[in-house]
Amino acid sequence: RRRVLEASQQLTEIINSDTSTESPEPSGEAEPADEEESALHCLWVDKFTPRRYVELLSDDYTNRCLLKWLKLWDTVVFGKEKAVKKTKPSAEAHPPFNQHKEHQNKWKTKMQLTEEILEAELDQHKRPKYKVALLCGPPGLGKTTLAHVIAKHAGYNAVEMNASDDRSPEVFKTRIEAATQMKSVLGANEKPNCLIIDEIDGAPAASINVLLNIIHRKDAEGEAAAGTGRRRRREGGLLLRPIICICNDQ
């Protein structure tokens, strides 16, 4: 480990010396500061982590599915109409192919089938049928990075919490409601939150039940009678923000 640290230090010194040769005069003053900064926050995992959607190296099908699901929240969160409706007339604008619809359904791509499944059902509040997305895979696959990049790409402020740290169901419920219901007062143009729950497989069963109750309770609220409306309000309002859960063991 010591040899690896020495070799990496030599590499950073070589890189800094190569960049400092372009400006010889101020290099003497800037070298100590550059070395201190590189020693503090120059982990290559953080330095070269993807910042934009096009920089993702994970499975493109998974990336597109998650982005598609996140964009289904635009009507509720941003008040935008879905742009997917524009593609439907184009598919019906070819009368010669209408008689071969059965054959076309057999040869649809995975992405087309997934889009149809995601758009199949929206609830009465124009939210997607599936309120929570679950990313699963081995450590180091890029699940957390994917969630953060997709949330930022879709216009959200990513709020991350670790389910295995908050073992108490009360704390778990409070943090979920704070991230999905409370609005920021820091500025008028503050982005809406997208909650990312990491290590959801390490959460106790009580916390999982809290998450399920939040989802199912909101769905039943619209069907509740006027007499039970007050009790529903005490439990919380509608879930109007997307939630992405991450786990290693599905």
C-alpha positions as CSV (number, residue, x, y, z in Angstrom):
1,R,0.0,0.0,0.0
2,R,2.9,2.4,0.8
3,R,4.5,1.7,-2.6
4,V,1.2,2.3,-4.4
5,L,0.8,5.6,-2.5
6,E,4.3,6.7,-3.4
7,A,3.8,5.8,-7.1
8,S,0.5,7.7,-7.2
9,Q,2.2,10.7,-5.6
10,Q,5.0,10.6,-8.2
11,L,2.4,10.5,-10.9
12,T,0.6,13.5,-9.6
13,E,3.9,15.4,-9.2
14,I,4.7,14.5,-12.9
15,I,1.3,15.7,-14.1
16,N,1.6,18.9,-12.1
17,S,5.1,19.6,-13.3
18,D,4.0,19.0,-16.9
19,T,1.1,21.5,-16.6
20,S,3.2,24.0,-14.7
21,T,5.9,24.2,-17.4
22,E,3.5,26.2,-19.6
23,S,3.6,29.1,-17.1
24,P,7.1,29.1,-15.5
25,E,6.9,32.3,-13.4
26,P,3.8,31.6,-11.2
27,S,4.6,27.8,-10.9
28,G,6.7,28.3,-7.8
29,E,3.8,29.7,-5.9
30,A,1.1,27.4,-7.2
31,E,2.8,24.1,-6.8
32,P,2.3,23.8,-3.0
33,A,-1.4,24.7,-3.2
34,D,-1.9,22.2,-6.1
35,E,-0.3,19.4,-4.1
36,E,-2.4,20.2,-1.1
37,E,-5.6,20.2,-3.1
38,S,-4.7,16.9,-4.8
39,A,-3.9,15.3,-1.5
40,L,-7.3,16.4,-0.1
41,H,-9.8,15.6,-2.9
42,C,-8.0,13.9,-5.8
43,L,-9.5,10.4,-5.6
44,W,-9.8,9.3,-9.2
45,V,-13.1,7.7,-8.5
46,D,-14.5,11.2,-7.6
47,K,-12.4,13.1,-10.1
48,F,-13.6,11.1,-13.1
49,T,-17.1,10.2,-12.0
50,P,-19.8,10.9,-14.6
51,R,-21.4,14.3,-14.4
52,R,-23.7,14.2,-17.4
53,Y,-26.0,11.6,-19.0
54,V,-23.7,11.1,-22.0
55,E,-20.8,10.2,-19.7
56,L,-22.6,7.2,-18.2
57,L,-20.9,3.8,-19.0
58,S,-23.7,1.7,-17.6
59,D,-26.3,-0.3,-19.6
60,D,-28.0,2.1,-22.0
61,Y,-31.3,0.2,-21.8
62,T,-31.4,0.6,-18.0
63,N,-30.4,4.3,-18.3
64,R,-33.2,5.0,-20.8
65,C,-35.8,3.1,-18.8
66,L,-35.0,5.0,-15.6
67,L,-35.0,8.3,-17.4
68,K,-38.3,7.4,-19.1
69,W,-39.9,6.6,-15.7
70,L,-38.6,9.8,-14.1
71,K,-39.9,11.9,-17.0
72,L,-43.4,10.5,-16.4
73,W,-43.5,12.6,-13.2
74,D,-43.2,15.9,-15.2
75,T,-46.9,16.5,-15.3
76,V,-47.2,16.4,-11.5
77,V,-43.9,17.9,-10.5
78,F,-43.3,20.5,-13.3
79,G,-46.8,20.9,-14.7
80,K,-45.6,19.8,-18.2
81,E,-47.6,17.7,-20.6
82,K,-46.0,14.4,-21.7
83,A,-44.2,14.8,-25.0
84,V,-44.8,11.1,-25.7
85,K,-48.2,11.8,-27.1
86,K,-46.7,13.3,-30.2
87,T,-45.2,10.0,-31.2
88,K,-48.6,8.2,-31.3
89,P,-50.1,9.9,-34.4
90,S,-46.9,9.3,-36.3
91,A,-47.3,5.6,-35.8
92,E,-50.9,5.7,-37.0
93,A,-50.1,7.8,-40.0
94,H,-49.3,4.8,-42.1
95,P,-52.5,3.1,-43.2
96,P,-50.8,0.4,-45.3
97,F,-49.2,-1.0,-42.1
98,N,-52.3,-1.0,-40.0
99,Q,-53.3,-4.4,-41.2
100,H,-50.0,-5.8,-39.9
101,K,-50.3,-4.7,-36.4
102,E,-50.3,-8.2,-35.0
103,H,-47.0,-8.9,-36.7
104,Q,-45.5,-5.5,-35.5
105,N,-46.4,-6.3,-31.9
106,K,-44.3,-9.5,-32.1
107,W,-41.2,-7.7,-33.2
108,K,-41.2,-4.7,-30.8
109,T,-37.9,-3.9,-29.1
110,K,-37.4,-4.1,-25.3
111,M,-37.4,-0.3,-25.1
112,Q,-40.8,-0.1,-26.9
113,L,-42.3,-2.7,-24.7
114,T,-41.0,-1.0,-21.6
115,E,-42.4,2.4,-22.7
116,E,-45.8,0.8,-23.2
117,I,-45.7,-0.8,-19.8
118,L,-44.6,2.5,-18.1
119,E,-47.3,4.5,-19.9
120,A,-50.0,1.8,-19.6
121,E,-51.5,3.2,-16.4
122,L,-51.4,6.6,-14.8
123,D,-53.4,7.1,-11.6
124,Q,-56.1,9.8,-11.1
125,H,-53.4,12.3,-10.1
126,K,-51.5,11.7,-13.4
127,R,-48.6,10.0,-11.6
128,P,-47.0,6.9,-12.9
129,K,-48.4,3.6,-11.7
130,Y,-45.1,2.6,-10.2
131,K,-44.1,5.2,-7.6
132,V,-40.7,3.7,-6.8
133,A,-37.9,2.5,-9.0
134,L,-35.5,-0.2,-7.7
135,L,-31.9,-0.4,-9.0
136,C,-30.2,-3.7,-8.0
137,G,-26.8,-5.1,-8.8
138,P,-23.3,-5.8,-7.3
139,P,-21.3,-3.1,-5.6
140,G,-19.4,-0.8,-8.0
141,L,-21.8,-1.2,-10.9
142,G,-22.7,2.5,-10.8
143,K,-26.2,2.4,-9.4
144,T,-25.9,5.4,-7.1
145,T,-24.0,7.4,-9.8
146,L,-26.8,6.5,-12.3
147,A,-29.5,7.7,-9.9
148,H,-27.8,11.0,-9.2
149,V,-27.0,11.7,-12.9
150,I,-30.5,10.8,-14.1
151,A,-32.1,12.9,-11.4
152,K,-29.9,15.9,-12.3
153,H,-30.6,15.4,-16.0
154,A,-34.4,15.4,-15.4
155,G,-34.2,18.7,-13.4
156,Y,-34.3,17.4,-9.9
157,N,-32.3,18.0,-6.8
158,A,-31.0,14.5,-5.7
159,V,-31.5,13.9,-2.0
160,E,-29.7,10.8,-0.8
161,M,-30.3,8.8,2.4
162,N,-28.9,5.5,3.6
163,A,-31.6,3.1,4.7
164,S,-29.2,0.9,6.7
165,D,-28.1,4.0,8.8
166,D,-31.6,5.0,9.9
167,R,-32.7,1.9,11.6
168,S,-35.6,3.5,13.4
169,P,-38.9,3.4,11.4
170,E,-39.9,6.8,12.9
171,V,-36.7,8.5,11.6
172,F,-37.0,6.7,8.3
173,K,-40.6,8.0,7.9
174,T,-39.6,11.5,8.9
175,R,-36.7,11.7,6.4
176,I,-38.9,10.3,3.6
177,E,-41.6,12.8,4.2
178,A,-39.1,15.7,4.6
179,A,-37.6,14.9,1.2
180,T,-40.8,14.2,-0.7
181,Q,-43.3,16.7,0.8
182,M,-41.5,19.7,2.3
183,K,-40.6,22.5,-0.1
184,S,-37.3,24.4,0.2
185,V,-37.4,28.0,1.3
186,L,-33.9,28.8,0.2
187,G,-35.0,30.3,-3.1
188,A,-38.0,30.7,-5.4
189,N,-36.3,28.7,-8.2
190,E,-35.2,25.7,-6.0
191,K,-35.4,22.4,-7.9
192,P,-37.8,19.8,-6.7
193,N,-36.3,16.8,-4.8
194,C,-35.8,13.3,-6.0
195,L,-35.3,10.9,-3.1
196,I,-32.6,8.3,-3.5
197,I,-32.6,5.6,-0.8
198,D,-29.4,3.6,-0.8
199,E,-28.9,0.1,0.7
200,I,-32.6,-0.5,0.9
201,D,-31.9,-4.2,1.4
202,G,-30.2,-3.3,4.7
203,A,-33.3,-1.6,6.1
204,P,-35.5,-3.5,8.7
205,A,-38.9,-4.8,7.8
206,A,-40.6,-2.1,9.7
207,S,-38.9,0.6,7.6
208,I,-40.0,-1.2,4.4
209,N,-43.5,-1.3,5.7
210,V,-43.3,2.5,6.3
211,L,-42.3,3.0,2.7
212,L,-45.1,0.8,1.4
213,N,-47.7,2.5,3.6
214,I,-46.6,5.9,2.2
215,I,-47.2,4.6,-1.3
216,H,-50.5,2.7,-0.8
217,R,-51.9,5.3,1.6
218,K,-51.5,8.0,-1.0
219,D,-53.3,5.9,-3.6
220,A,-56.2,5.3,-1.4
221,E,-56.6,8.9,-0.4
222,G,-58.3,10.0,-3.6
223,E,-60.9,7.2,-3.1
224,A,-61.5,8.1,0.5
225,A,-64.9,9.6,1.5
226,A,-65.2,13.1,2.8
227,G,-65.7,11.9,6.3
228,T,-62.3,10.2,6.4
229,G,-60.5,13.1,4.7
230,R,-59.2,14.6,7.9
231,R,-57.7,11.4,9.1
232,R,-55.9,11.1,5.8
233,R,-54.5,14.5,6.0
234,R,-53.0,13.8,9.4
235,E,-51.1,10.9,7.8
236,G,-49.6,13.0,5.1
237,G,-50.4,14.4,1.7
238,L,-50.0,12.9,-1.8
239,L,-46.7,11.5,-2.8
240,L,-45.7,14.0,-5.5
241,R,-42.0,13.2,-5.8
242,P,-40.2,10.2,-7.3
243,I,-38.3,7.8,-5.1
244,I,-35.3,5.7,-6.4
245,C,-34.2,2.7,-4.2
246,I,-30.9,1.0,-4.6
247,C,-29.9,-2.5,-3.3
248,N,-27.3,-5.2,-3.9
249,D,-29.5,-8.2,-3.2
250,Q,-32.9,-8.0,-4.9
